[in-house]
Amino acid sequence: MRITKTRAIRLGGLVVGGGAPVMVQSMTNTDTRDVDATLAQIERLAARGCEAVRLAVPDEAAAGALRAIRAGTPLPLIADIHFDYRLAVAALEAGVEGLRINPGNIGPSEHVDKVVDAAKAHKAVIRIGVNSGSLEKPLLKQYGGPCPEALVQSALGHVRLLERRGFYDTKISLKSSSVLDTIASYRLLHETCDYPLHIGVTEAGGLLRGTVKSSVGLGILLHEGIGDTLRVSLTADPAEEVAVAWEILRALGLRSRGPEIISCPTCGRTEIDLFALARAVEERLSQSIADIKVAVMGCVVNGPGEAREADLGLAGGRDKGIIFRKGEVIRSVKGQEALLAAFMEELQTLLNEKGQPA
């Protein structure tokens, strides 16, 4: 059971923190100035279960595109701003629900005042995003490098800049490419303040390496009750970030979305092309949001028993395959192609029963 002490804030119509479900975020990698391409990617992210989207806003042209993007999607938008306070104000005026900034790097005090005033006026959230690669030089000198203590001190310094201006609709992220430093940093921050935390491992790497690092780091934090929103950072299609994030939440029993597909790793008893069968089933269910468990097993002897909790499953052998529901065999079929076709028929029946025919 997750125990959280963070305060609740609102990102558009969504609650962040305060025990609300952990929110899945991603970031577009399109040119924000290209409205059509950006909206198309946001639509793909939403279809995979993304609940809030961050966009890079590097210049006035990108800021100028935000109003059209805001009008084209129901998802809350978070503008990623560096250095130029005018871009932050323009993004808020365009209707974004959140900013990702560091108040300390957007100029003198009066610039921070203008950003905070605009955030208050538009009821927007500010995420303070501290990254191990961009820590302030005095902190690097004090601590000898980007250690967890330095990350936390940097974040709290930025928080105080907002608090002095009466702004508290804040969430914080501390990101490092080191899994262990990420875990230690968030643990320390969680003990220090009650602001909602956005968790992630930055520069995690490609699909395989990044998935492993994010799953380990974020999984540990979430299991300890730390984390209110998350992003899995991958050098890959952003839609893959969303898929991995949901699988992390599912594995921890925190949230689930769409089908759970289980399959055996194969062994010497496997007499069918289980890899091909599993790929076909995954492809069929890739866009489904039905809350079902499906099993693809390679052995008719152990398959139904090992996957008895599956709503629907198949297990194949050299001469025949079987289809089962909750461990009970409902069909026996000869040949792999016929087995897959029969399974797809039963899968459609199950989806219809669940009211999710797609």
Protein Blocks (a to p, Z undefined) as FASTA:
>chain_A
ZZdfbdcddehjbceejhiacddddddfbdfklmmlmmmmmmmmmmnopabdcdddfbfk
lmmmmmmmmmmpcbdcddddehilmlmmmmmmnopabdcddfklnocfklmmmmmmmmmm
nopacdddddfklccfklmmmnopacfklmmmmmmmmmmmmmmnopabbcdddddfbfkl
mmmmmmmmmmmpccdcddddehkbpfklmmmmmmmmmmmmmmnopajbdcddddddfklm
mmmmmmmmmmnomacedjdddddebiaklcbdfklmmmmmmmmmmmpcbdcdddddfbfk
lmmmmmmmpmbdcdddfkbccddeehiafbdcehjklmmmmmmmmmmmmmmmnopaZZ
